[in-house]
Amino acid sequence: MTEEALKIIRDVHELFTGKGLKLSVAESCTGGLISHYLTWLPGASRFFEAGVVTYSVSSKENILGVSSETISSYGVVSRETAKEMAEKIRLLTGTDYALSTTGNLGPDILEGKERGLVYAGISKEGKTIIKELRLKGTRIKNREDAALLSLKFLMDELSGQR
């Protein structure tokens, strides 16, 4: 674990516990790495409600309730899917905030979308925002970067630095 990663994780812990907020996560391409990072430090249970990995299309539809129309129209690697994933996990868990990730880490093109294209979504009541990431590393590096950049995106949003 790098010092930069630990700082981001500590900041998330401090901000969520300090504000008494709850967080849930719906991950696809990051495969549970965000949830792993959030639970790296003790005390995550004070703010981290749930993390779900919905890797397949059917799990996105059946577990989260992402619309099959969204996936057939835009694909799993899309802003629209990231938006629904974030909104659905927040509603399922009753948290203040939810974070989602979906994308193509590589090595191949997926749904006509290039390797390294990732969408991160943040949902809170009344608002969902999406960030597009364009990563250039290996599959493993892209996964790590997607997880950490998504957490940084969350921190920036909560800190009002957008």
Protein Blocks (a to p, Z undefined) as FASTA:
>chain_A
ZZklmmmmmmmmmmmmmnopacddddfklnommmmmmmmpghklmmmmbdcddfbfklmm
mmnopafklmmmnojadfklmmmmmmmmmmmnopabdcdddddebjbdeehiaehiacdd
dddehiacddddddfbdfklmmmmmmmmmmmmmmmmmnopZZ
